[in-house]
Amino acid sequence: MLVSTTSTLDGRKIADYLGLVDGEAIIGANVFKDLFAGIRDIVGGRARSYEKVLKKAKEMAINDMIEEAKSIGANAIVGVDLDYETVGESMLMVSASGTAVVLEG
């Protein structure tokens, strides 16, 4: 599945727009508690463990979006947007959204 943040794809024609698709991943308080308890890999001001957890949440949200697009017959997603939000005081939500499309050929 081709996934792009752009609204068009160079050299590819969009035959049909199937609609909005999205995916979400929420990281709960226990993940952060465990994460901060074990952070020992801060190098140059970056917390690698924290970054790994955020990357995994982003991948989960994108994979959910891809599965939704596949279920409606899409072979690509354009205009993808990623958003990070706090939920309450102890959770983080990563959401991915885009437009499911069918590419010619």
C-alpha positions as CSV (number, residue, x, y, z in Angstrom):
1,M,0.0,0.0,0.0
2,L,1.4,3.4,-1.0
3,V,1.0,6.0,1.7
4,S,1.9,9.6,1.1
5,T,1.5,13.0,2.8
6,T,1.0,14.6,-0.6
7,S,-2.3,15.0,-2.3
8,T,-1.0,13.7,-5.6
9,L,1.5,11.1,-6.7
10,D,4.0,12.0,-9.4
11,G,3.5,9.7,-12.4
12,R,0.4,8.0,-11.0
13,K,-3.2,8.9,-11.8
14,I,-5.9,8.6,-9.1
15,A,-8.9,6.8,-10.6
16,D,-11.2,7.0,-7.6
17,Y,-11.4,8.6,-4.2
18,L,-12.9,6.3,-1.6
19,G,-13.1,8.6,1.4
20,L,-11.4,9.3,4.7
21,V,-9.6,6.6,6.6
22,D,-8.0,6.8,10.0
23,G,-6.2,4.9,12.7
24,E,-5.5,5.6,16.3
25,A,-3.2,4.3,19.0
26,I,-3.4,5.3,22.7
27,I,-0.5,4.9,25.0
28,G,-1.6,4.6,28.6
29,A,-0.1,5.7,31.9
30,N,1.6,2.4,32.7
31,V,3.7,2.6,29.5
32,F,4.9,6.0,30.5
33,K,5.5,5.0,34.1
34,D,7.6,1.9,33.0
35,L,9.3,4.0,30.4
36,F,10.4,6.8,32.7
37,A,11.4,4.3,35.4
38,G,13.9,2.7,33.0
39,I,15.2,5.7,31.0
40,R,18.9,5.4,31.0
41,D,19.7,6.0,27.4
42,I,19.4,9.8,27.2
43,V,22.1,10.9,24.7
44,G,22.4,14.5,23.5
45,G,19.1,15.5,25.1
46,R,17.1,12.7,23.4
47,A,15.3,9.9,25.3
48,R,15.6,6.9,22.9
49,S,13.2,4.7,24.9
50,Y,10.5,7.4,24.8
51,E,11.1,7.8,21.0
52,K,10.8,4.1,20.5
53,V,7.4,4.0,22.2
54,L,6.1,7.0,20.2
55,K,7.4,5.4,17.0
56,K,5.6,2.1,17.8
57,A,2.3,4.1,18.5
58,K,2.7,5.9,15.2
59,E,3.3,2.6,13.3
60,M,0.2,1.1,15.0
61,A,-2.0,4.1,14.0
62,I,-0.7,4.0,10.4
63,N,-1.2,0.2,10.2
64,D,-4.8,0.6,11.4
65,M,-5.4,3.3,8.7
66,I,-3.9,1.0,6.0
67,E,-6.2,-1.9,7.1
68,E,-9.2,0.3,6.9
69,A,-8.2,1.5,3.4
70,K,-7.7,-2.1,2.2
71,S,-11.1,-3.1,3.5
72,I,-12.8,-0.6,1.2
73,G,-10.7,-1.5,-1.9
74,A,-8.0,1.2,-1.9
75,N,-4.5,0.6,-3.1
76,A,-3.1,3.9,-1.8
77,I,-3.7,6.6,0.8
78,V,-2.9,10.3,0.0
79,G,-2.9,13.5,2.1
80,V,-1.8,11.6,5.3
81,D,-1.7,13.6,8.5
82,L,-0.3,12.5,11.8
83,D,-1.4,14.1,15.0
84,Y,-0.2,13.6,18.6
85,E,-2.6,14.6,21.4
86,T,-2.8,14.1,25.2
87,V,-5.9,12.3,26.5
88,G,-6.6,13.2,30.1
89,E,-3.5,13.6,32.2
90,S,-1.9,10.3,31.6
91,M,-2.3,9.1,28.1
92,L,-1.1,10.1,24.6
93,M,-3.0,9.4,21.4
94,V,-1.4,9.2,18.0
95,S,-3.8,9.5,15.1
96,A,-3.2,9.0,11.4
97,S,-5.8,10.1,8.7
98,G,-5.8,10.3,5.0
99,T,-7.8,9.8,1.8
100,A,-8.1,6.3,0.5
101,V,-7.8,6.1,-3.3
102,V,-7.5,3.7,-6.1
103,L,-4.6,4.3,-8.4
104,E,-4.8,3.4,-12.1
105,G,-2.7,0.5,-13.4
